[in-house]
């Protein structure tokens, strides 16, 4: 386990400087969020609780973009207006995702919701000595939590955008973390650092790249956003992996790179469906998962006839001949190919 520790308490100063007061406010906000996540039951493992206590989110989000009218407003840590700095700090420690990088008004990178990060890290089920590949470096916050839990040498994080990886590397180094940060297409993994025991994905997938399976040890776990959920796959070998979705909802920025495909047009998918189904989050999951295979009306009839199943009743199999999703049983009557949209 890494030897990193949380920031030590600062000695009292009299009179207190403005910078000391700012530091205290940030530390107080950070500690409050750890208490809130613990109370919410998402930090049951004391090792992950210690990681969240040691790694402050504000160090990885020096600025973010908040919606304002039809556009966005930049809130940042060094704003000369104390009121705006206070808004930045409050925003950083709200349990919500934050837009950290926009390009032509389009979101390309974000800081994930901390409670969802905690759930994903718990579901990753790491063991001491595991080698982890993270797809989507983002701000570096998630990589720092992994480094604190496993040690720098066991963590590799990949992102397509050099600006993102440079920024993440700088944030990590500022707190003393030095994982391997790679600029490249995440769908191709990182063969130079393989094999891996765990792959954690922080961008939405249309399919699971077969390349990842070949870079995993047998028995490895892949946790990835797919449709609007999180699939937890167990890798049998270089050709096959299978697993079920967690019950947790998950919405992420789509995977970018050479193998990326545009997400399905949800507006077209829900056209003609009853309004209550358009707003039903559990049905929307099945609708996206079976896009291009089942007609929306057919998907709705099946969903109703099978007792309105939640995410945890669905799964995915990845084999040399293709990928398919299924309801309840991979050998059962309800099986659909993935990637047909």
N, C-alpha and C positions, 0 to 999 in steps of 0.2 A: 504494500500500500504506500502511496506517496506520502512524503513527509511534510506536505504543505499543511499549514495551520491557519486558522482564522486570524484576522487582524487583532493585534493586542490592543487593550484599552489604552487610550491616551491620557497622560497625566493632566490634572486640572491646571489651568492657567488663570492667572488673575492679573490684569483683566483678560478676558477671553478675546482672541482675535476673531474677525469675521470668518476666516478660513477654518478655524477650529470649530466654530458653530456650525458651519456648513457640513463639515466632516461628521459631527455628532448627529446632525439631522439625517444624513445618509445612513449611518450605522443604525440609528434607531428605526428608520423605515425598513431597512434590511432585516433586522431582528424581528420586527413585527410581522413581516411576510413569512418568515420561517415558522413563527408561532401559528399563523393562520393556516399554513399548509399542513402543519402537524395536527392542528385541531380538525382539519377537514379529512384526516385519515389517509393522506397520500404520501406521508413520510413515515410509515411504520417501521421500516428498516433503519436502525440507528446509524448505519454507515452512510446511507443517502441523506439522512437528516444532518449528519455532520458535514457532508459535502455542500448542501445548500446553505448551511450556516457559515461555511468558510468562503464561499464564492458569492460576492455581491453582484446582483444583476446590473446595478448602475454602472459598474466598471466596464460592462460590455455594451451598454446602450447610452453613449454620450449624447446622442440625439435620436429623435424618432419623429415620424410624421403623423399628425393627428388630423382627422377629417375636419374641414371647416367649410361649410356651405357646399359648393360644388367642387371645391379643390382641397388642398392640404396645407396645413400649417406646421412649420418646423419648430419643435421644442427642443432646446439643448441645454446642457449643463452649465455652459459659460455665458448664458444670456446676461447682458448687463442689467436687465430688469429683474429684481428679486422676485416679483410676482410670477414672471414667466419661468424662472428657475424652480420655483415651488411647484408650478404646474408640471414641469418636466419630472421632478422627483416623485410627485404623487402618481403620475402616469406610469413611471417605471415600476412602481411597486403595487400597481393594481394587477390582479390575477387575470391578465388578458394578453393576447398577442399584440405586438407593436410593429408597425411598418417601419423598417430601418433603411430601406433602399428602394427608391422609385426610379423608373426610367421611362421618360415620355409619359408620365402620369400612371404608369403600370407598375404594380408591385412585383419586385424581383427577389426581395429578401426580407425576412422578418425575424423578430425574436418571439419564439413560441410562448404560449400561455404556460406559466410556471407549473401550475397544477397538472397540466397535460404532460409536460416534460417529466415530472415526478412519476406519473403513472407509467409512462413509457420506459423510463429507466428501471422501475421496479419490474415491469413485464419482461424486460430484456434478460433478467435473471442471470446476471454476471456472477462469475466466481473469481476468486483471487487468481491472478495469473492469466486471465482471459485476454486475448487480443481482439480489440474492437475496431471496426471500420465504421465511421460515421459518413453517411452520404448527405451532404449539405452542411457546410461549415457555419453558415449564418454569421452571427456575431462572435462565435467562439465560446459562448456561455455553456452550451451543452458539453463541448469538448473539455472545458475546465472541470465540470462536475465529474466527468469520466476520469480525467487525470487525477483528481483528488481521491477517487475511489480505487483506481487500479494502478496509477503511476503513469508518468508521461510516456514511457517506452512501450506501453501497451495500447496506445491510442493513436489512430490515424483518422484524419478528417479531410474530406475532399469536397471541392466546389469548383464549378465551371468558370467562375468569374474571378479574375486575378485581383480586382479591387476588393472583393469580399474576402479572399484568402489573406491578402496583405493586412487588411483591417483586423481580421480575426487573430492572425499571428501576433500583431502588435498588442491587442487587448490581452491575449493569453500571457505574453512575455511580461507585460506590466505587472501581472500578479505572480510571476515566477513559474508559469506553466509552459512546457515546451514539447507538446506532442508533435507528431509529423503532420504538417499541413501541406496538402498537395493541391495544385491547380490542375484540374482536368475534368473530363466528362465522368460524372459519378456513375453512370450506367455501365462504364467499363471497369469500375472498381479500382483497385490499386494492386496489380499483380506483384509489384516489387516488394510489397509489405505482407503479402499472403504467406501462409494461410491464416484465416481468421476464425475465431470462436463465436463471434457475434457481429452482425451487421445491423446498425440502427439507421433508419432512413427518415429524414425530416423534410421530404418533399413528396407530393402526390404522384403515384405511379399509375400508368395505364396497364403495365405488365411488369412481371419480375424478370429482370435481365438474367439470362442463363449464365452469363459471365460470373455473377456473384456466387452461384453454386460451386463453380469450379475453383473459386478462391476460398472456399470454406472447408474446415475440417468436418469429418462425419460427426453428426450430432449437433452441429452448429445451429444457432437460432438467428433468424432474420425477422426483424420487426419493422413493418413498413406501412405507410398510409396507402390505402387502395379504396376506390370508390369514395365513401365518406367515413371509412372505418380504419381499423388497424389490424392487419393480418400478421399473425405470429406463426412463421413457418419453421419446421424442423428439417434440417438438411440431412437426407439419408446418405447421399453420395453426390458426385459431380453432375449427375443427371436428374436427380429427383429430390423434391422437397414438398412438404404438405403441412397444412395446419388450418386452424380456425381463426375467425375474427374475435377480437375482444369486444365486449359490449360497449366500449367507449367510442363516442363520436370523435372524428378528427378531420380537420380542414386545413390543408397546407397549400403553399405555392406549388404549382406543378413542376415536375422534373423538367429541366432544360438540357439540351445537348443534341447530339446527332440522332439519338434513338427516340427523342421525345415526340409525342403526337398531341394534337390539340384535344382538350377535353370535350366530351359530348355536349351538344347544345341542349341544356336543360329546359330552356324555354320551349323548344320544339317538342321535347319529350313529354312535357306535362300538358300540352295542348289537348283539350277535350276531356281531361280527367276532372273528376269532382274536386271542387276547391279544397275540401278538407284533406284530400290526398296530396294536393300540391304543397300543403303546409305540414304534412305528416313526415317527420324527419326519418322515422324508421322505414317507411315505404320508399322514401327518396333514396335511401341506401340501396335497396334492392333494385330500384329503377335504374340507377347509375351502373350497378354491378352487371346488369343484364342488357345494357344498352346495345342496340344493334343486333341482338339475338331474339329477345322477346318484344313483341309489340307492347306498348305501355298498358293497354287494356288487358292483354293477356297476363302481364306481370301483376296487375292489380287483382285479377280474378284468382291467380295462384296464391298471391300473398294472403288474400282473405280466406281462401279455402284451407290453407295450412296454418290457420290460427294467428295470423299477423305476426310472423316470426321476427325476432330482433336479430341484431348482427351476430350474436354468439352462436346462432344455429347455422350460419353460413361458413363455408371454408373455401380454400383454394388448393389446387394441386398443380405442381410444375413438373413436367416430364420432358423427355427428349422429343416427343411427338407434339408437344404443345402445352397450353395452360388452360385450365378450366375452373370455374367456380361451381359450387354445389350447395344444396340445402340438406342439412342433417347427415348425409352419407355420401362419400365420394363415389360409391358404387350404386347409389340409389337412383330413383327415377328422374330426379331434378338436377341435371348437370348441364352447364352452359359453357361454351368456349369463351375465353377472354380475348380481348383485343380485336373484336369484330366490328367495333363502332366505326 
